[in-house]
């Protein structure tokens, strides 16, 4: 019997994180005190009222069965998502037809591709970007064309640079702001251009917005759905993972165009029975989290951001403070390999940051540091980086 992998798996691009994890594991086996600033996983606990809501709901026998509504989600969770969008973005989404709970937005991205794309459809994916967008499209048999995010354009998609023949063929285009990994926030004017592009080209506009609450300008980031006519062409994925420190809970949503939301729903109805009812109940509590709790979280990220930016500037990196997310996107000196910098950083300091090449060709020449490390460990990491100094960027002669 041939037990080889499927062709769709073989079509996936090389996963640089496999090599990263191997090198980090080797360092730990060698006894190094590794400080991992690579993971985008909040280190602070889920708010206590959310945990309490989960505990109470888990004790209710009704949640020991398939959840009401199955993959459609609990009606009260869909209503809470709708209310949250109205409160956060002044956007109305119909909880019956324009809202769908997800087991995290990563799952939703794949189900979108399987439900809305056909094999051979062309999709446009930003570069650099979260690798899951490209992977989901490839697994659905779609053709992927990369759209570069360049520093000279503020890491925003330049819609005018997309060739007309490519735009005419495109079935969908992804975007994500506040952006992972570049940490920029898109203005409303950008979303207006994005909606205009999608309308002119008859393209599905897919916005991934899990970092909307994590911005350093004092206001939440915008939603593409605030633009007039956006729901004619757009859906937005969101997640409770980042705002509410719930990465392990796997709770998210897709909202927007009812036809596209319906396609994702149809896929889920055929592949899963919905999110655990107790998690949905707790997610309602999360969406009702008082703003002061989010503000306290942002104070923590702001303090960490300033420490990391200061340290990286001291060793000679021309770092701009992030506008949003909990990442610092640091440019390396011209000609410096991001993977080589990662290796030197690990060898010299036992600190882990993610090489930009892991996010695509246009991420080369950058490295991403995460702020989701406890303060004392983050300070220790930056002390090590400062002590290593320029040797990280300009190793002694004879060293790689």
ROLOGU-663819 format. One record per residue: x, y, z of N, C-alpha, C in turn; residue in one letter; residue number from 1. Coordinates in steps of 0.02 Angstrom, whole numbers, plus 50000, padded with zeros to 5 digits. Atoms other than C-alpha are relative to their C-alpha. Layout:
<pts>
    nX    nY    nZ   caX   caY   caZ    cX    cY    cZ rest  nr
     X     Y     Z     X     Y     Z     X     Y     Z    A NUM
...
</pts>
This chain:
<pts>
    nX    nY    nZ   caX   caY   caZ    cX    cY    cZ rest  nr
 50043 49940 50000 50000 50000 50000 50044 50062 50000    X   1
 49962 49937 50004 50065 50173 49953 49972 50048 50052    X   2
 50022 49955 49947 50056 50282 50108 50032 50069 49994    X   3
 49969 49935 50011 50136 50435 50030 49951 50056 50014    X   4
 50041 49940 49989 50074 50610 50067 49962 50019 49937    X   5
 50038 49977 50057 49945 50691 49956 50039 50054 49963    X   6
 49968 49949 50041 49998 50806 49815 49987 50070 50028    X   7
 50015 49934 49973 49912 50952 49901 50048 50018 50057    X   8
 49951 49986 49948 50029 50935 50050 50069 50013 49970    X   9
 49935 49989 50032 50180 50922 49937 50004 50068 49965    X  10
 50001 49935 50034 50125 51084 49853 50012 50058 50048    X  11
 49988 49946 49952 50145 51183 50015 50072 50022 49999    X  12
 49931 49975 50000 50299 51295 50023 50038 49974 50061    X  13
 49960 50021 49942 50444 51249 50139 49982 50041 50061    X  14
 50021 49968 49938 50402 51289 50319 50062 50016 50041    X  15
 49938 49981 49968 50548 51387 50391 49998 49987 50075    X  16
 50006 50010 49927 50480 51363 50567 50024 49932 50022    X  17
 49974 50066 49982 50530 51180 50562 50074 50006 50018    X  18
 49929 49991 49986 50713 51231 50553 50010 50043 50062    X  19
 49995 49958 49940 50686 51367 50684 49989 49958 50062    X  20
 50015 50042 49942 50608 51243 50805 50056 49951 50013    X  21
 49945 50047 49991 50750 51120 50774 50059 50033 50035    X  22
 49942 49966 49971 50885 51247 50815 49986 50022 50072    X  23
 50018 49980 49931 50792 51311 50969 50002 49939 50046    X  24
 49999 50061 49960 50769 51133 51031 50072 49978 50015    X  25
 49930 50017 49989 50955 51100 51007 50031 50044 50054    X  26
 49973 49954 49951 50998 51255 51108 49977 49981 50071    X  27
 50027 50019 49935 50885 51199 51250 50031 49935 50025    X  28
 49968 50063 49980 50957 51023 51249 50072 50011 50023    X  29
 49931 49984 49980 51129 51102 51264 50003 50039 50065    X  30
 50001 49966 49936 51073 51188 51424 49994 50075 49996    X  31
 50006 49927 50007 51050 51364 51354 49934 50024 50031    X  32
 50060 49968 49972 50926 51478 51444 49967 50041 49944    X  33
 50030 49969 50059 50822 51517 51289 49942 50044 50020    X  34
 50057 49954 49992 50706 51668 51291 49967 50007 49932    X  35
 50034 50004 50064 50578 51646 51153 49958 50062 49988    X  36
 50038 49941 50020 50523 51812 51078 49974 49992 49929    X  37
 50026 50014 50066 50459 51727 50922 49926 49988 49998    X  38
 50070 50021 50000 50287 51665 50972 49953 50059 50009    X  39
 50051 49950 49992 50135 51776 50950 49945 49974 50045    X  40
 50046 50033 49953 50051 51703 51104 50001 50038 50066    X  41
 50000 49959 49940 49999 51819 51246 50020 49960 50062    X  42
 49974 50034 49941 50087 51776 51409 49956 50013 50062    X  43
 50043 49984 49943 49956 51855 51524 49937 49958 49998    X  44
 50057 50046 49999 49805 51754 51580 49938 50029 49967    X  45
 50067 49980 50021 49632 51759 51505 49966 50035 50058    X  46
 50034 49965 49945 49526 51884 51605 49959 49952 50044    X  47
 50029 50047 49953 49457 51801 51761 49925 49990 49990    X  48
 50072 50008 50009 49275 51836 51720 49984 49954 49942    X  49
 50009 50046 50056 49296 51739 51557 50011 49928 50024    X  50
 49987 50067 49973 49371 51590 51648 49941 49978 50044    X  51
 50057 50016 49958 49228 51598 51773 49939 49981 49958    X  52
 50056 50016 50043 49101 51598 51633 50008 49931 49969    X  53
 49987 50067 50026 49183 51444 51558 49985 49947 50053    X  54
 50010 50049 49946 49182 51354 51726 49925 49989 50012    X  55
 50072 50007 49987 48998 51390 51754 49965 49964 49942    X  56
 50033 50031 50058 48948 51341 51577 50019 49927 49993    X  57
 49978 50070 50006 49050 51181 51583 49962 49955 50049    X  58
 50038 50039 49951 48948 51126 51734 49927 49990 49980    X  59
 50069 50006 50024 48785 51144 51638 49995 49942 49951    X  60
 50003 50060 50044 48737 50975 51561 49980 50016 49929    X  61
 50020 49985 50069 48662 51061 51409 50061 50008 49956    X  62
 49938 49991 50038 48841 51100 51356 50041 49937 49993    X  63
 49965 50064 50009 48891 50917 51366 49976 49965 49937    X  64
 50025 50028 50063 48793 50883 51207 50023 50044 49942    X  65
 49985 49957 50057 48812 50950 51032 49972 50070 50013    X  66
 50026 49933 49987 48795 51139 51040 49939 50017 49957    X  67
 50058 49977 50037 48630 51217 50989 50022 50038 49938    X  68
 49980 49967 50062 48644 51269 50808 50059 49967 49966    X  69
 49942 50034 50029 48792 51153 50780 50051 50051 49974    X  70
 49948 49956 50027 48917 51239 50664 49977 50072 49989    X  71
 50024 49931 50006 48804 51392 50649 50017 50041 50062    X  72
 49984 49966 49939 48848 51434 50828 49938 50016 50041    X  73
 50056 49982 49956 48739 51478 50977 49971 50067 49978    X  74
 50030 49935 50019 48613 51615 50934 50024 50058 50043    X  75
 49979 49946 49955 48667 51714 51087 50073 50020 49987    X  76
 49931 49982 50017 48851 51705 51034 50000 50042 49936    X  77
 50004 49960 50061 48807 51767 50860 49974 50070 50014    X  78
 50027 49935 49981 48706 51907 50939 50053 50042 50035    X  79
 49947 49964 49965 48854 51953 51051 50053 50025 49951    X  80
 49952 49978 50052 48970 51959 50899 49972 50061 49964    X  81
 50032 49944 50035 48846 52073 50810 50003 50063 50043    X  82
 49998 49943 49955 48835 52186 50963 50070 50028 50008    X  83
 49930 49978 49994 49025 52191 50979 50021 50040 49939    X  84
 49983 49963 50061 49044 52245 50797 49967 50069 49999    X  85
 50033 49935 49997 48917 52383 50824 50035 50046 50049    X  86
 49968 49960 49948 49002 52442 50982 50071 50020 49981    X  87
 49930 49987 50016 49181 52428 50917 50008 50043 49937    X  88
 49988 49971 50066 49162 52484 50737 49940 50039 49972    X  89
 50062 49970 50024 48985 52555 50722 49978 49968 49934    X  90
 50019 50040 50059 48949 52417 50595 49946 49952 50021    X  91
 50052 50049 49986 48789 52315 50591 50012 49939 49957    X  92
 49999 50064 50036 48806 52132 50544 49942 49958 50026    X  93
 50059 50039 49983 48651 52023 50542 50022 49935 50032    X  94
 49977 50061 49966 48677 51885 50671 49973 49936 49968    X  95
 50029 50060 50032 48570 51766 50566 50037 49981 49936    X  96
 49973 50014 50066 48654 51783 50397 50071 50025 49988    X  97
 49935 49968 50013 48814 51885 50415 50051 49987 50055    X  98
 49956 50016 49944 48895 51809 50570 50006 49924 50006    X  99
 49988 50072 49990 48975 51638 50594 50057 49990 50050    X 100
 49945 50016 49954 49074 51580 50747 50047 49948 49969    X 101
 49948 50044 50027 49236 51488 50710 50041 49971 50057    X 102
 49951 50027 49953 49361 51377 50800 50067 50035 49987    X 103
 49941 49959 50017 49487 51518 50778 49998 50019 49927    X 104
 50005 49976 50069 49509 51618 50619 50042 49959 49952    X 105
 49959 50042 50044 49643 51500 50551 49958 49945 49968    X 106
 50047 50049 50027 49512 51364 50532 49954 50032 49949    X 107
 50046 49966 50045 49397 51490 50451 50031 50016 49933    X 108
 49965 49986 50063 49527 51538 50321 49999 49939 49954    X 109
 50000 50060 50041 49539 51358 50262 49929 49985 49975    X 110
 50069 50014 50022 49350 51334 50259 49976 50051 49950    X 111
 50016 49951 50052 49333 51496 50162 50026 49977 49933    X 112
 49969 50021 50064 49453 51432 50030 49964 49940 49971    X 113
 50033 50060 50024 49366 51264 50019 49928 50014 49978    X 114
 50070 49986 50015 49193 51342 50013 49989 50052 49946    X 115
 50010 49945 50046 49221 51494 49902 50045 49997 49939    X 116
 49953 50004 50055 49364 51444 49786 49995 49932 49965    X 117
 49995 50062 50038 49378 51314 49648 50074 49989 49982    X 118
 49932 50013 50022 49539 51227 49596 50018 50042 49939    X 119
 49977 49958 50055 49638 51343 49483 49981 50073 50007    X 120
 50016 49929 49988 49558 51504 49548 50063 50036 50022    X 121
 49942 49959 49981 49685 51643 49568 49983 50041 50062    X 122
 50009 49960 49940 49703 51721 49740 50063 50042 50011    X 123
 49945 49953 49988 49811 51869 49789 50013 50001 50075    X 124
 49980 50005 49930 49907 51853 49952 50057 50049 50012    X 125
 49945 49953 49987 50015 51991 50029 50064 49964 50019    X 126
 49934 50026 49984 50201 51962 50054 50042 50058 50026    X 127
 50005 50054 49951 50258 51965 50193 49930 49994 50029    X 128
 50065 50012 49971 50108 51886 50277 50002 49938 50044    X 129
 50012 50061 49961 50048 51757 50402 49996 49941 49952    X 130
 49996 50054 50050 50089 51593 50312 49935 49962 49989    X 131
 50061 50039 50006 49916 51519 50342 49957 50021 49941    X 132
 50041 49978 50057 49837 51625 50203 50019 49961 49937    X 133
 49976 50036 50059 49945 51549 50067 49986 49926 50006    X 134
 50009 50072 49991 49934 51375 50141 49927 49980 49989    X 135
 50071 50016 50009 49743 51378 50146 49981 50000 49927    X 136
 50016 49996 50071 49733 51432 49965 50029 49941 49962    X 137
 49968 50056 50034 49855 51298 49908 49963 49935 50015    X 138
 50037 50061 49981 49761 51162 50004 49933 49995 49964    X 139
 50063 50000 50038 49604 51215 49910 50012 49994 49925    X 140
 49985 50007 50071 49694 51197 49744 50003 50064 49961    X 141
 49998 49935 50033 49700 51383 49708 50071 50017 49978    X 142
 49936 49972 50021 49840 51474 49618 50013 50063 50040    X 143
 49983 49943 49958 49929 51600 49729 50046 50047 49964    X 144
 49956 49947 50025 50002 51764 49668 50015 50047 50058    X 145
 49980 49958 49944 50101 51867 49793 49995 50074 49981    X 146
 50003 49928 50007 50071 52054 49815 50047 50030 50051    X 147
 49949 49977 49952 50223 52140 49893 49975 50057 50044    X 148
 50010 49945 49953 50206 52248 50048 50069 50033 50010    X 149
 49935 49967 50001 50347 52375 50033 50002 50057 50051    X 150
 49992 49947 49951 50417 52496 50161 49983 50068 49971    X 151
 50013 49934 50031 50404 52640 50037 49926 50014 49992    X 152
 50073 49991 50002 50216 52611 50032 49968 49992 50069    X 153
 50026 50008 49932 50200 52599 50220 49975 49930 50014    X 154
 50021 50070 49994 50179 52409 50202 49925 49991 49988    X 155
 50069 50006 50021 50006 52439 50129 49999 49971 49929    X 156
 50007 50026 50068 49946 52347 49973 49993 50058 49952    X 157
 50005 49951 50054 49973 52454 49818 49956 49970 49945    X 158
 50047 50031 50047 49818 52408 49719 50015 50019 49928    X 159
 49985 49977 50068 49875 52510 49568 50057 49960 49969    X 160
 49942 50037 50027 50031 52401 49553 49981 49930 49977    X 161
 50022 50067 50020 49930 52242 49525 49984 50001 49926    X 162
 50012 49999 50072 49936 52204 49338 49926 49988 49984    X 163
 50071 50005 50016 49767 52220 49254 49977 49929 49985    X 164
 50021 50069 50017 49766 52043 49187 49996 49957 50063    X 165
 50001 50038 49937 49805 51976 49361 49937 50019 50040    X 166
 50060 49977 49964 49669 52083 49441 49937 49972 49970    X 167
 50060 50025 50034 49544 52026 49310 49988 49926 50015    X 168
 50006 50071 49986 49579 51843 49351 49987 49984 50073    X 169
 50001 50014 49929 49582 51860 49539 49930 49984 50026    X 170
 50063 50019 49968 49445 51774 49637 49996 50029 50070    X 171
 50000 49975 49931 49499 51836 49809 50067 50035 50013    X 172
 49939 49967 49978 49626 51951 49891 49998 50006 50076    X 173
 49994 49997 49927 49686 51941 50071 50033 50065 50021    X 174
 49963 49945 49967 49737 52084 50184 49990 49992 50075    X 175
 50004 50005 49927 49769 52099 50370 50034 50060 50031    X 176
 49976 49941 49964 49787 52260 50469 49959 50008 50063    X 177
 49929 49995 49986 49850 52290 50602 50037 49937 49977    X 178
 49970 50052 50040 49976 52187 50509 50052 49959 50038    X 179
 49948 50048 49980 50073 52033 50560 50035 49978 49936    X 180
 49952 49983 49948 50221 52043 50540 50021 50073 50004    X 181
 49969 49933 50006 50250 52226 50492 49978 50049 50054    X 182
 50024 49960 49944 50149 52300 50638 49973 50069 49980    X 183
 50030 49937 50021 50072 52440 50534 49924 49995 50006    X 184
 50072 49994 49996 49892 52500 50551 49976 50036 49937    X 185
 50025 49970 50061 49791 52540 50395 49949 50055 50015    X 186
 50051 49948 49991 49693 52704 50384 49936 49981 49964    X 187
 50064 50014 50033 49510 52705 50332 50005 50010 49925    X 188
 49994 49986 50072 49562 52778 50164 50027 49939 49963    X 189
 49975 50062 50032 49657 52617 50127 49943 49951 49990    X 190
 50056 50046 50007 49502 52514 50159 49952 50022 49945    X 191
 50041 49975 50055 49406 52626 50040 50029 49979 49933    X 192
 49967 50022 50062 49534 52588 49905 49993 49925 49990    X 193
 50006 50073 50005 49525 52403 49945 49930 49980 49976    X 194
 50069 50015 50021 49335 52399 49928 49989 50020 49927    X 195
 50006 49978 50070 49345 52498 49766 50033 49949 49953    X 196
 49966 50050 50041 49471 52373 49696 49957 49937 49994    X 197
 50041 50062 50001 49361 52225 49744 49937 50009 49959    X 198
 50061 49987 50039 49207 52305 49668 50015 50003 49926    X 199
 49983 49993 50071 49295 52348 49505 50020 49934 49968    X 200
 49973 50062 50027 49372 52176 49485 49957 49939 50016    X 201
 50044 50056 49981 49230 52070 49555 50039 49947 50040    X 202
 49956 50042 49959 49350 52000 49686 49974 49998 50071    X 203
 50018 50005 49930 49311 51936 49860 50056 50030 50042    X 204
 49952 49967 49957 49399 52047 49987 49999 49966 50068    X 205
 49996 50038 49937 49458 51947 50138 50045 50038 50048    X 206
 49963 49962 49950 49511 52048 50290 50008 49957 50063    X 207
 49986 50036 49937 49594 51965 50440 50017 50053 50052    X 208
 49995 49942 49956 49577 52081 50590 50006 49980 50074    X 209
 49998 50022 49930 49629 51991 50752 50036 50048 50047    X 210
 49962 49954 49957 49738 52135 50815 49966 50068 50005    X 211
 50034 49935 50003 49605 52272 50802 50006 50039 50065    X 212
 49998 49966 49935 49613 52310 50989 50071 50016 50022    X 213
 49931 49992 49978 49803 52309 50997 50034 50052 49956    X 214
 49971 49944 50037 49854 52480 50934 50029 50049 50051    X 215
 49965 49955 49955 49967 52612 51008 49981 50073 49989    X 216
 50022 49931 50013 49875 52766 50943 49942 50023 50042    X 217
 50054 49980 49956 49739 52766 51073 49931 49979 49978    X 218
 50065 50021 50026 49597 52704 50963 50008 49931 49968    X 219
 49997 50064 50035 49554 52530 50899 50009 50010 49925    X 220
 49994 49997 50072 49597 52495 50719 49931 49996 49968    X 221
 50063 50001 50036 49461 52510 50588 49984 49930 49975    X 222
 50022 50060 50034 49361 52371 50507 49985 50018 49928    X 223
 50016 49987 50070 49345 52357 50319 49925 50009 49991    X 224
 50072 49996 50008 49158 52341 50347 49971 50068 50016    X 225
 50023 49932 49990 49148 52524 50396 49991 50037 49934    X 226
 50003 49968 50066 49164 52568 50211 49932 49985 49968    X 227
 50064 50010 50035 49000 52594 50117 50009 49949 49944    X 228
 49998 50050 50053 48966 52445 50006 50047 49942 50013    X 229
 49950 50052 49987 49098 52336 50089 49968 49931 50004    X 230
 50031 50066 49993 48976 52196 50129 49979 49970 49933    X 231
 50014 50028 50066 48942 52178 49943 50058 49955 49976    X 232
 49941 50034 50027 49119 52112 49919 50045 49970 50054    X 233
 49950 50015 49948 49203 52083 50088 49974 49957 50057    X 234
 50011 50033 49936 49211 51968 50237 50060 50017 50044    X 235
 49946 49986 49953 49314 51995 50393 50004 49943 50051    X 236
 49986 50050 49949 49391 51861 50503 50024 50036 50063    X 237
 49977 49972 49938 49419 51900 50685 50009 49943 50050    X 238
 49982 50051 49951 49477 51808 50839 50001 50030 50069    X 239
 49994 49978 49931 49468 51820 51027 50070 49987 50028    X 240
 49935 50023 49976 49646 51753 51039 50045 50056 50025    X 241
 49950 49950 49985 49746 51913 51041 49974 50052 50050    X 242
 50026 49948 49956 49633 52042 51124 49988 49976 50071    X 243
 50022 50025 49935 49577 51930 51266 50044 49943 50026    X 244
 49951 50049 49977 49729 51816 51286 49969 49930 50001    X 245
 50038 50062 50004 49632 51664 51225 50024 49956 49942    X 246
 49976 50039 50058 49745 51582 51095 49982 49926 50006    X 247
 50014 50071 49992 49715 51410 51169 49926 49982 49999    X 248
 50072 50012 49997 49526 51429 51172 49971 49986 49931    X 249
 50021 50009 50070 49509 51429 50981 49929 50025 49989    X 250
 50066 49969 50010 49364 51550 50967 50009 50062 49956    X 251
 49997 49943 50045 49338 51671 50824 49936 50007 49961    X 252
 50061 49985 50038 49217 51729 50691 50018 50023 49930    X 253
 49997 49967 50065 49189 51778 50511 49934 50037 49993    X 254
 50059 49959 50008 49068 51918 50471 50004 50035 49932    X 255
 50001 49962 50062 49013 52013 50317 49954 49971 49948    X 256
 50041 50021 50057 48949 51962 50146 49962 49935 50015    X 257
 50038 50060 49980 48807 51837 50178 50012 49940 49955    X 258
 49987 50057 50044 48846 51731 50025 50065 49965 50019    X 259
 49936 50030 49982 49027 51706 50076 49996 49969 50070    X 260
 50010 50030 49934 48981 51680 50259 49962 49935 49994    X 261
 50039 50061 50011 48854 51553 50198 50042 49943 49972    X 262
 49956 50052 50027 48988 51461 50099 50043 49970 50054    X 263
 49960 50026 49944 49098 51447 50253 49956 49958 50046    X 264
 50046 50038 49957 48947 51390 50354 49986 49931 49970    X 265
 50013 50064 50032 48909 51254 50227 50059 49952 50007    X 266
 49941 50043 49990 49088 51190 50237 50001 49973 50072    X 267
 49997 50021 49930 49080 51186 50427 49946 49950 50017    X 268
 50054 50047 49986 48913 51098 50431 50017 49929 49976    X 269
 49980 50065 50026 48996 50958 50333 50066 49975 50029    X 270
 49935 50020 49974 49158 50953 50432 50006 50002 50076    X 271
 49997 49999 49927 49124 50993 50615 49930 50014 50028    X 272
 50065 49991 49966 48983 51006 50742 49998 50063 50042    X 273
 50001 49937 49965 49028 51177 50807 50046 50002 50060    X 274
 49956 49986 49943 49128 51253 50948 49965 49978 50065    X 275
 50026 50021 49935 49106 51181 51124 49956 50055 50029    X 276
 50048 49950 49976 48953 51267 51197 50025 50042 50057    X 277
 49974 49962 49944 49042 51317 51357 50051 50053 49978    X 278
 49954 49950 50027 49178 51404 51256 49962 50057 49967    X 279
 50041 49947 50029 49044 51498 51160 49972 50045 50054    X 280
 50026 49960 49945 48965 51554 51324 50055 50045 50030    X 281
 49944 49960 49973 49135 51611 51389 50021 50054 49951    X 282
 49982 49950 50051 49168 51700 51225 49954 50060 50002    X 283
 50046 49943 49990 49013 51805 51254 50025 50045 50055    X 284
 49972 49960 49944 49088 51859 51420 50062 50038 49977    X 285
 49940 49965 50024 49251 51900 51331 49982 50062 49960    X 286
 50019 49943 50041 49165 52013 51206 49970 50056 50041    X 287
 50027 49949 49955 49089 52106 51353 50052 50025 50050    X 288
 49945 49980 49955 49259 52135 51436 50003 50076 50006    X 289
 49995 49927 49992 49270 52311 51511 50063 50028 49967    X 290
 49944 49970 50037 49382 52429 51414 50062 50010 50044    X 291
 49942 49987 49958 49492 52463 51565 50047 49940 50004    X 292
 49958 50060 50001 49554 52283 51560 50044 49999 49938    X 293
 49961 49995 50062 49607 52305 51379 50052 50055 50005    X 294
 49953 49945 49993 49689 52471 51423 50060 49980 50042    X 295
 49945 50024 49959 49792 52389 51559 50046 49955 49960    X 296
 49959 50044 50042 49849 52257 51435 50043 50041 49952    X 297
 49962 49958 50046 49900 52393 51312 50057 50037 50035    X 298
 49945 49968 49962 50001 52481 51448 50059 49953 50005    X 299
 49946 50050 49997 50100 52320 51466 50037 49995 49934    X 300
 49968 50005 50065 50132 52305 51280 50038 50064 49982    X 301
 49965 49936 50015 50178 52489 51268 50067 50003 50036    X 302
 49937 50001 49962 50308 52470 51405 50051 49953 49968    X 303
 49955 50049 50031 50381 52316 51322 50023 50025 49932    X 304
 49981 49972 50066 50378 52398 51150 50057 50049 50007    X 305
 49948 49949 49991 50481 52544 51214 50067 49969 50018    X 306
 49937 50033 49980 50609 52429 51294 50033 49966 49941    X 307
 49972 50035 50057 50631 52325 51137 50026 50048 49947    X 308
 49979 49952 50051 50639 52472 51017 50064 50035 50022    X 309
 49939 49967 49974 50768 52559 51128 50060 49955 49993    X 310
 49944 50046 50003 50878 52405 51138 50023 49988 49929    X 311
 49981 50014 50070 50873 52369 50952 50032 50061 49968    X 312
 49967 49940 50026 50915 52549 50911 50071 50006 50027    X 313
 49933 49995 49970 51064 52540 51029 50050 49956 49965    X 314
 49952 50043 50035 51140 52398 50929 50004 50018 49925    X 315
 49992 49975 50068 51116 52493 50766 49945 49985 49951    X 316
 50056 50014 50045 50948 52439 50696 49954 50061 49997    X 317
 50043 49941 50010 50840 52578 50623 49927 49980 50007    X 318
 50067 50028 49985 50680 52519 50706 49950 50056 50009    X 319
 50057 49956 49988 50515 52612 50695 49954 49967 50051    X 320
 50046 50030 49952 50397 52587 50842 49938 49972 49965    X 321
 50059 50029 50032 50252 52473 50795 49939 50044 50011    X 322
 50063 49963 49994 50085 52556 50762 49946 49957 50033    X 323
 50049 50046 49972 49988 52401 50814 50029 49931 50004    X 324
 49980 50068 49986 49998 52215 50855 50047 49999 50060    X 325
 49949 50003 49947 50120 52152 50986 50066 49974 49972    X 326
 49937 50018 50032 50267 52136 50867 50041 50062 49986    X 327
 49954 49949 50024 50420 52240 50826 50032 49971 49937    X 328
 49975 50021 50065 50470 52226 50642 50064 50040 49987    X 329
 49935 49965 50000 50655 52268 50635 50037 49989 49935    X 330
 49961 50007 50061 50749 52304 50473 50073 49985 50017    X 331
 49930 50017 49991 50922 52226 50461 50042 50040 49950    X 332
 49956 49965 50049 51073 52307 50375 49995 49967 49932    X 333
 50004 50025 50069 51073 52290 50186 50044 49938 49991    X 334
 49963 50060 50015 51126 52118 50130 50003 49949 50056    X 335
 49999 50046 49943 51099 52036 50300 49944 49949 49993    X 336
 50050 50054 50003 51010 51868 50290 49962 49997 50066    X 337
 50039 50004 49939 50867 51860 50413 50010 49934 50036    X 338
 49988 50065 49969 50899 51675 50443 50068 49999 50034    X 339
 49934 49997 49969 51082 51709 50477 49999 50042 50063    X 340
 50006 49959 49940 51036 51847 50599 49967 49960 50056    X 341
 50033 50043 49950 50916 51728 50687 50050 49952 50032    X 342
 49952 50049 49974 51056 51600 50703 50051 50033 50045    X 343
 49951 49965 49958 51182 51727 50770 49969 50022 50066    X 344
 50035 49978 49939 51054 51796 50892 49992 49942 50049    X 345
 50008 50059 49957 51019 51622 50958 50066 49978 50029    X 346
 49934 50023 49977 51203 51575 50969 50030 50048 50052    X 347
 49966 49950 49958 51261 51738 51051 49960 50017 50063    X 348
 50041 49975 49944 51113 51778 51166 49948 49950 50025    X 349
 50054 50048 49984 50995 51626 51170 49932 50034 49999    X 350
 50064 49967 50011 50857 51746 51118 49974 49980 49931    X 351
 50031 50021 50063 50735 51693 50982 49957 50057 49972    X 352
 50044 49956 50039 50660 51810 50852 49988 49965 49934    X 353
 50017 50036 50061 50578 51757 50690 50030 50035 49939    X 354
 49972 49970 50062 50674 51786 50526 49944 50018 49952    X 355
 50052 49976 50045 50573 51887 50403 49986 49956 49941    X 356
 50010 50043 50058 50598 51761 50264 49944 49949 50014    X 357
 50054 50046 49982 50474 51652 50359 49931 50025 49980    X 358
 50065 49971 50019 50336 51771 50304 49997 50014 49925    X 359
 50000 49990 50072 50384 51774 50121 50063 50034 49976    X 360
 49940 49971 50032 50515 51837 49999 50011 50073 50021    X 361
 49992 49929 49985 50479 52020 50040 50008 50012 50075    X 362
 49982 49993 49930 50505 51986 50225 50074 49993 50013    X 363
 49927 50006 49992 50689 51953 50194 50029 50069 50016    X 364
 49969 49937 49979 50800 52084 50275 49967 50029 50062    X 365
 50033 49978 49938 50687 52098 50429 50000 49942 50050    X 366
 50008 50051 49948 50665 52007 50593 49943 50024 50046    X 367
 50058 49983 49959 50511 52001 50705 50010 49978 50072    X 368
 49999 50014 49928 50516 52013 50895 49929 50006 50027    X 369
 50066 49998 49968 50360 51974 50996 50005 50030 50070    X 370
 50002 49969 49934 50310 52071 51151 49963 49957 50051    X 371
 50039 50044 49956 50220 51922 51229 50046 49958 50044    X 372
 49953 50031 49954 50358 51884 51354 49996 50038 50066    X 373
 50004 49964 49936 50348 51924 51541 50054 50053 50006    X 374
 49956 49942 49997 50429 52089 51585 50072 49983 50019    X 375
 49933 50015 49975 50576 52017 51681 50040 49962 49947    X 376
 49966 50038 50052 50618 51894 51542 50015 50044 49939    X 377
 49988 49954 50056 50598 52027 51408 50059 50046 50015    X 378
 49943 49957 49981 50716 52143 51504 50065 49961 49996    X 379
 49940 50042 50004 50841 52000 51519 50021 49989 49928    X 380
 49985 50011 50070 50828 51966 51333 50032 50062 49969    X 381
 49973 49938 50029 50860 52148 51288 50068 50017 50031    X 382
 49934 49991 49970 51005 52157 51412 50051 49958 49961    X 383
 49954 50043 50038 51084 52011 51318 50013 50028 49931    X 384
 49992 49972 50067 51052 52092 51150 50046 50060 50002    X 385
 49957 49941 49994 51131 52255 51207 50072 49981 50015    X 386
 49932 50021 49983 51280 52163 51280 50036 49971 49939    X 387
 49970 50027 50061 51309 52072 51115 50016 50055 49951    X 388
 49988 49940 50040 51294 52238 51025 50009 49986 49926    X 389
 49989 50002 50072 51361 52259 50850 50023 49933 49974    X 390
 49978 50067 50023 51430 52081 50846 49942 49961 49969    X 391
 50058 50034 50031 51253 52025 50803 49992 50020 49927    X 392
 50008 49974 50068 51258 52132 50646 50064 49993 49959    X 393
 49935 50001 50034 51444 52128 50605 50045 49951 50037    X 394
 49960 50049 49963 51521 51965 50668 50074 50008 49986    X 395
 49928 49997 50011 51709 51955 50690 50021 49962 49937    X 396
 49974 50032 50060 51811 51905 50538 50007 49924 50011    X 397
 49996 50073 49996 51798 51719 50503 49939 49968 50029    X 398
 50062 50028 49973 51627 51699 50586 49946 50010 49948    X 399
 50054 49995 50050 51471 51667 50481 49950 50054 50018    X 400
</pts>
